[in-house]
Amino acid sequence: MRAVDLIIKKRDHGELTREEIDFFVQGYTRGEIPDYQASAWAMAVVLNGMTAREITDLTLSMAHSGQVLDLSGIVDVVVDKHSTGGVGDKTTLAVLPIVAACGLPCGKMSGRGLGFSGGTLDKLESIPGYRVDLSTDEFKKQLKEIGIVLTGQSLDLAPADGKFYALRDVTGTVQSIPLIASSIMSKKIASGATAIVLDVKTGLGAFMETLDEARQLAETMTAIGELAGRKVKTLLSDMNQPLGFAVGNALEVKEALDVLRGAGPADFREHCLATCDHMLVLGGRAADLKSARKLAETALQNGSAFEKFRQLVTAQGGDVSCVDQPDKMAKARLMESVVSPESGFLSQVHARLIGEAAVDLGAGRAKKNDPVDHSVGFEILHKVGEFVKAGEELFVVHANDQEKLKRAKDAVLAAHLFSKKAVEPLPLFYN
């Protein structure tokens, strides 16, 4: 078998066998198939798709490219959540501590930024010293001791996905249902999660721009989960505008800490609580969504969720003083407010344009090994449907380069559109 033959077969709309998929995945993982061939194969998948059987085989091959964790001897149930990626989506940072504080163990492997969407690991590394490279043994030990782990993929867990994930980010092969679904579900299967809540984003700032695409992805991942014996709940959420106000790594960590202290933007707080509700029900800690909400709100009110985040940071080597005093995290050298050029109702706050502008500032990556500037980003101060007066503060740019700041101002201003007529606010979730 040769890699080039499988690239050609998929290029020509052929259906790959389980053996062919396994050959390609394992060969790339071992370094026998180079990046340029993996890139060509991934692009062929983007253009021509995969059958349901191919997607399942790809998922299982990536999951079994390394160790598959069995956590049944450590905790009775492990619940995980995953977002398909968005702009300002820092929900994991708040949701996991809340759920863990309610007595439901959370063990999660997260990723770095992908395209214009921010990555949980990049955000966590805004906290000096925070380790995202826990070994499998460390993962298990920490889950048992404090009931929460938030790390990157260890080298022995789904290593194939780790390689494909970094490659897709810089080769224009992010937006593909087979590649997204197999990436997400391979990590969940490998990391030992028994119950999974999937937050599938849709809109201008999501990889699935239409509701139909989002539903298709949700159905694909649910089917994979069921075949693998996992309990799965999918949510469809809006990503036409940024979630919360903060976009950028350290800024988003600070906003997540605001929620854990019982404050934070209303849309972001509600999104977190709704996700917690479903996790607590799926994990058997609450009988229904109403009782789950009471548990989650109590964890915020009594400070146990915030304390759980402190435990997480301490356990993974982070400087916990940055949790207690968020202003100790990296700050951008330049900060500039931009005011509204006109009065009117906001009809659009284009999430993708804002995400791309954040990447241009340095908050994400243009190339595979680019460093990330944790201090830069935006505060987007208004939501679709709000009335804004001319001269009122519209957003704030945090930058470390004057030319990049100017480009960012222009790009984010262009992302805001106004209407003289009243505009309906956007929903948080779709049915």
ABEGO torsion letter per residue (X at the ends): XBAAAAAAAAAAGBBBBAAAAAAAAAAAAAGABBAAAAAAAAAAAAAAEBBAAAAAAAAAAAAAABBBBBAAAABABBBBBBBAEBBGBAAAAAAAAAAAAAGBBBBBBBBBBBEABBBAAAAAAABBGBBAABBAAAAAAAAAAAGBBBBBBBAABGAAAAAAAAAAAAAGAABBAAAAAAAAAAAAAAAGBABBBBBBBBEAABABABAAAAAAAAAAAAAAAAAAGBBBBBBBBBAABBBEABBEAAAAAAAAAAAAAGBEBAAAAAAAAAAAAAAAAAAGABABAAAAAAAAAAAAAAGAAAAAAAAAAAAAGBBAAAAABAAABBBBABBBBBBBABBEBBABBBAAAAAAAAAAAGABBABAABBBBAABEBBBABBBGBBBBBGBBABBBBBABAAAAAAAAAAAAAABBBBABBBBBBBABBX
